[in-house]
Amino acid sequence: MLVINAEADCQVSLDKAIRLARQDDFELVLLSCDHSQYLVEGYYFDDQELTLLRAEYLAERKARLEEIADPLRANGLAVTTISEWSHPNYEAIIKQAKLLDVDLILHHVVRHGALSRMMLSHDDWQLIRLSPVPLLIVKDKAWRDNLAIVAAVDPLHARHKPSGLDHKILCVSQHLAELLDGNVLAVHTYNPVIFSGQYPVEAKAQHKKVFTDLMDEVGLPKEQQMLLEAAPVFGLQKAEDSVDANIVVMGAVSRSMIADWIIGNTTEQVVDYLKSDVLVLKPDKIES
């Protein structure tokens, strides 16, 4: 499912979805979730007029989606278009994802102000927190022929067990690499240990051991591994630059309001500062 800005001249998400569609067999859903603040408030209209004007507004968006869809259908792709009145937009996106049982959401993002990111008030941060399916956060950087995919793992996290998130990240990354003729770089980046004495040595050894054990489990060769002592956003930037990455695959786990803030804070930096697209995965059996 592609979240489409019907007024945009360039549909970055669509170009990437078409490349995926050439390699696999799936249906595309073009979704326009939109509203006009003028018609949300409805100060100047009675209920009947408001309903009519909203319907006309959505019909214009639907017509634009059909213009985008027709050439795709002519090339043999199965495409459905949906135009829905929504305020806020992320609620309609999540509703349609559940209703249609989609496998992936593609959502194009732009940078936001620091305060709005921290408060998780924008649709993209809410989608990161609440999406029931994998979410590909699409940037403006084009995909090259041979994709470089960074798999961001955290093997010290409790969910690194075989049924957990790290294995899912690596499995999905390797599948994308096979699908799109790419390569995977597995990266574990951890915050530097600020204490002195023996503890930093032991901490580094622990990170190295759990990362090595994880790599041995999945059979990834040494040249496709990177262990970094750096804050996640800076470490992933370094990894991204080292392979000129196209996609960073990472996880998100939310258990409480505090965890929501931490996830928003970490993911916002990754989404904001990386040039690559970011594929956000959730653990299995986690509901929206």
N, C-alpha and C positions, 0 to 999 in steps of 0.2 A: 504494500500500500504506500503510495507516494502522496505526501501532503503537498499540494500544488498551490502556489500563489498565482491565481488566475490573471493577475495584472502584470506579472513579470514577463519581460521579453525573453529571458534566458532561463530555461528550466534545468538547472544543474543536476538535480536528483534524477530527472528523466533520462538524461544521457547515460548515467551510470546504471540505472535499472535496465535500460535497453541492452547494455553490454552483458549484464547478468542473464537477461532473457535469451540471448543468443547461445548461451552455454547450458541452459537448463530449461525445463518446461514448466512454466507457471503463468498464472493470470495476473495482470496488472490492474490495480485499482487506483484510479486518480481521484483524490479526495480534496475538495475545496471546502475548508471550514472557515467561515468568514462572517463578519457582521459590520454594520455601519453604526457608529455611535449615535448618529443622528436618528437612526431608527430603533436603537436600543432604548433610548430615553423616551421617545415617542411623545414629546411634549405638545407637538403641534398637530397630532392626528388622533382621531378616535380609533377604537379597536379594529373596526372593519377596514378603515383606510390603512392602518398599520400592517394588518395581515396581508393586504393586497400589495403594498409597497415592498414588503419583505419578500413576497413570492416573486415579484418582478426582479428584485435584486438577485435572488438565487437563480432565476432563469437566465440572467445574463452570465453568471458564473458558470452555469451548466453548459451554455452554448460555447463558452471559451474552452471548457474541458473537452467538449466534443470535437472542436477544431484541432486540439492536440491529439486526441485519440484516433481520429479517422486515418491519418497516414500510418499509424502503428498497426491498425487493423488491416490496412491494405497490404502490409508486410507480413501478415499471418499471426500477429499477436492477439491474444484475447484480452480485451480492455474493457473495464467497467468504469463509469464515471458517476460520481456522487457529489452533489452540492448541498451543503447543509448549513443552516443558520446556527451559529454557535457563539456563546459568550459565557465563559472563556473558551477559547478554541481547543485547548488540550482535552477537555472533557468529551467533546464530540469525536476527537481522534481516537481516544481510548475506547469510547463506546462502539465505534465502527470496527475497530480492531478486534474487539470481543465478538461482536455480532457476525462478522465475516470470517472469524477464525483465521486471521492472516498470520503468515509466518515471519514477516519482517515489515517494519515501518521505516521509510526513508524520509528524513526531515532536514531540510536545508536551514542552516542557522547563520546568524550574524552576531557580532560581538555586542554585549550589553554593558551598561554601567555597573560599577562594582557593587553599589548598594542593592540594585535590583537583583543581581546574581545571588548575593548573600541571603536575601529574603525569599529566594526561589519563587519569584512572582511571575516569571516569564514562562511561556508555554514549553520551551525546550527543557528547562529545569524540572518542571512538573512532569514532563514525559519521561525524563530520566528516572525520576522517583517512582512513577506510577505505571509506566507501560507494562502490559502483561506479556509482551513479546519482545524479541531483540529489536533494538533501535539503532539504525545507522544515521548518525549525525553527519550530515553532508556539508563539506566545505567547498570552496570555489576551486581548489586545486584539482586539475584533471588527472585521471588515471593513466599511467603509461602502459605500454604493451605487456611488460612483465611486472606484475604488481609486487611490491615489497610490503609485507604484512608484519607488524609488530604485535606480538602476543604479550600483554602486560600481566604477569602473574605475581602472586603474593603467597608463597608456600608456607609462610609462618602463620597465615590466617587459618582459623579452625576449619574453613571450608575447602581446604586443599586436598581432602581425601578423594579417592577415586570417583565417588559420586558427586563431588563438589565442583566449585566454580573454576578452579585452575585447570582441571582436566577438560572442562567444557570449553574454556577459552582456547586451549591448545587444540582441541578437536575441531572446533569451528574454524580456527585460523588455518589449520592444515587443509580442511575441506575447501575453504575459499581459495587457498593457494592452488589446489588441484583444479578447481573450477575455472580459475582465471589465469592459469599459467604463471603462478607467482612463487615467492619464497617466504618462509617464515623465520623471524628472529624472535626467540623467546627472551624476555627481559624481566629481571627482578631488580627493582631499584628501591633502596630503603634509606630512611633518614640517617644521616651520620650520627654516631654515638658521641655525645659531648663529654662524657665522663672520662676521667683519667684512670690509670692503673690497669689491672688485668681485665676488667669488664669489657672494654671495647674490643679487645682481642678475642674474648670468648663470644661476644655478640657477632662479630664478623665471621667467626668460624661456624657459628650456628646458621647464619644466613647462607653461607656457602654450602653447608652440608644439606640443608633442606632443599635448596635449589638444585644441587647436583642430584639428589635422590629423585626429585620430580623429573628432571631431564632423563635420568636413567629409566624411569618408569615408562615414559612416552617414547623413548628411543630417539631423541633429537640429538644430532651430532654437535660436537663442541663448537664448530664454526657458526652454528645457528643459536648460540647461547650468549647472553650478556648479563653480567652481574655488576651492579653499580651501587656505590655508596653515595647517594644523592637524594634530595627530596623528590618525590614521584614526578612532579611536573618537569623539573630540570633533567632528571634522569631520562624520562621519556623523550624530552626534546633532543637530548644527545643521541639516543637510540634512533629516533626518527631521522636525524640529520645523517647518521652514519650509513644508513641504507637508502636514504631518500624515500622514506616510507609513504605509502598511499593510504593505508588503513591501520589504525591502532585498535586492537581488540582488548577491551577491559571489562571488568565486572563492577556491579553495584549491588550493595546489600544494605537494606534499611530495616532497622528493628525498632527505632524509637525516634522521638523528636530530635534528640541530640545526634543520633546516627544520621538522620536526614540532613542535618546541618553539615555534618562532616562530609557526607557523600556529596552534597551540593558544593561544598568548598573545594574538595579535591577534584571532582569531575569538572566543575566550572573552569578551573585552571587548565586542565587537560584540553577541554573543548576550546577554550579561548586562545590558548597559546600555541597549541600544535597546529601545523599547517595541514595535517592529514585529516581524513575522515575518521570518526571514532564510532566503533561498533560496541554498544553497551549491552552486556548480557546480565541476566539475573540467574541465581541458583534455581535448579529445578524445584518444582512444588512451591514456588513463591507466587502468591496471587497478587494481583493489582490491588 
